[in-house]
């Protein structure tokens, strides 16, 4: 086992019982594997992916060792990457069958939950100085520079931060179990709140619209006008 696989394996074993306890979810025994061993692996699909999981292989974290070999700065992010990927495995398990289709359709929602877990909910499991260094040096977390590539991560993370900022951080798994009905709800969390938590959503209308109204494009406003009268 290469050194990056070993690092991944060590962090997975360290974090797994903590994540299981906090989420009430039992995970498989996790084994770190080279990304080339992933079923249906195609190099072009994963050449810029450092780490990933697949719900069809719930006992595996697939690691692109070439990325960590090429970019020494990314090595400091391995603990955060592991927490992110383990959170994906948790997320798939806690979403019920009726909501699985909506879960699969929104990559932003999936990545947002994993980001929120890795950056907020599990923040205390890292060495703080190492965490600060990883965020500062790794390109993976510079959304402003790599906005197109990482837009799903950024959009989803902001969605969870905004929704939980209204209803409470303790509701993270409640939100995770209830995917949005469309990507518009991720882009405009206020719509998600109106549907799922109408009382809190209505109370926070001034807060959301004073910050976001200038950023809402006309086509989204048009959809929002129709959306408001639908019964979900």
N, C-alpha and C positions, 0 to 999 in steps of 0.2 A: 504493500500500500504506500503510495507516494505521500510526501509530507503534507500536501494540501488536503488530500483525502484523510490523512490522520488528524489534522487540525479540525476538519469538519466533523469527523467521527467523535472526537473528544468533546467538542462543544455540543453536539447533538445529545450525547449521553449526559452531559451536565445540565442542559436546558430541559430535556424531555420531561423529567419528573416534576419540575417547577411548572411547566406549561400544562401538564396533565392536571396538577392540583388546582391551578387557577381557572382552568376551563371546564373541569369536570369531565374531561374526555380522555379515553385510553387510546394511546397510539401504539403502533407496532414497534418492535425493536428496530431501531433505525440503523441502516448500514450505508456509509458513504461509498459511492461508486463513480467511476469515470463516466462522463457524459456520453462517451461513445458506446457504452453498454445499454443505454436507454432503448427500450423497444421502439422500432420505427425511427431510429435516429437518422437524421439527414443533416449533414454538416452545415449547409447553408442556412438552416433554420435556427441554429444555436451558436453560430460563430462568435456572437457578441453577448452571449448569455453566460454569466459566471456560475450560476447555481440554479437548480430547479427541482421540483417534485412533480409527480404524476399520480393522481388518485388511483390509477390502475396498478401502481406499484407503491402501496402505502408504507412499505418498509425501507424505502430508498430515498436518498438525496443524491442527485446526480451533479457532479462537479466538473466544470470545464477547467482543468488544471492549466491549460495553455494561457488562459487569461491571467491567472494569478502568477504564472511564470513570467509573462510579458510585462505586467504592471505590478511592481512591488508595492505600490501604494494601496492597491486593492486588497492585499493580504490582511491589512488591519481591519477590513470590513467583514471578514469571515464570520465573526460572532453575530453581527447584525444580520448577515445573509442567512445564517442558520436559523435564527429566530424567525425571520421572515418566512422561510420555507416551511418550517414546522407549523407556523400559523396557517399556512395554506392547507396543510393536512387536517388541522383542527377544523377549519372553516368548512371544508367539504363534508365533514362528519356531522356538523351541527345543523346544517341546512336540511330541512325536511324534503321529502320527495316531491311534494307539490310545488316547492319553490326552486327546485334544482334547475329547471329550464331558464328562469330569470337569472339565477346565479351564473349559469354558463354564459349567458349572453352579455353580461356586463363585466368586462375585464377590469374596468376602473374600480368597480365595487370589490372585486376579488383582491386586486393589488392594494386597494385602499385599506382593507381590513388588515392585511399582512403588514403593511407599512405602519398602521396605527399600533398594532401589537408590538412590532419591533422597536418603534421610536417612543411610544408612550406607555403602554400597558406593561411592558417588560423592561422598562428602562433600568430598573434597579438590579437586573441580573448581570449587567456588564461591569467591568472595571471602568470607572467614570472617565479617567484620563485617556484610556485607550479608546473609549467611545468618542470622546471629543476629537481625538486625532483622526479617527476613521472618517467621521463626518466631514472634517476639514479637508482631508487629503484625497479621499476616494471620489472619482468622477461619478460614481453610481448615485451620489446624493446631491449633485450639483444640477438641480432641475432647471435653473435659469439658463445654464449653458447648453444642456442637452434636452431642451424642452420638448421637441418632437418625439424623440426616442422614449422619453420617460413620462410623457403626458398622462398615461393611465395611472402611474404611481402618484404623481402630483395631484391630479384631479380627485382620485379616490381617497387619498390621505386627507385632503382639505374637506371632502365630503364628511368623513367620519369626525374630523375635528369640529366642524361647524354644527353637525347634528348633535353630537354628544355635548358640545358646549351649551346647547339649549336644554336637552333632556337629562343630562347627567352622565358622567363618565362611567358610572356603574352599569349603564344600559348598553355597553359595547356589544355584548353577545346577543342581546335582544335585537339590536339593529342588524347584526351579522346574520341572524336567522331570517331576516325579512328583506330580501333583495329589492332594489327599485324596479318599477314596472318599465322603465325606459332609461336611456342614458341622460335624458333631460333632467331627471330627478337627481342625478349625480352632479351635473353641471350647475343646477340650481337647487341646492338642498332644501330651500324653503318649500318647494313643491312636495318633496318627500315628507317634510314635517306636516304640511297641510293634510296629506293623505293618512299618514300613520299616527301623528300626534297633533290633531287639529287645534286643541286648546293652546298648546305651547306655540304652535305655528302662528296662530292668529296674534297671540301676545307679542310675538317677535317680528311682526311685519315691519315696523319702523326700522329695527336694527338691520334686517336683511336688505331692505330696499335702499336705505341711505348709502350702504356700502356697495351694492351690486347693480343698481338700476342702469348706470351708465355703461356697464359691460354686457348687458343683455342685448343680443342682436335682434333685429326686427323679425326674422323667421322664428326665433325662439319665442318672442312675445306672441306671435300669431298662434303658435302651438299652445302656449300657456293660456291664451284666451279660450280656446276650445277645451283645453284640459280641465279648466276650473269647473265646468259643468258636467263632467263625467262622473259616474258613480262607480267607485272601485271598492 
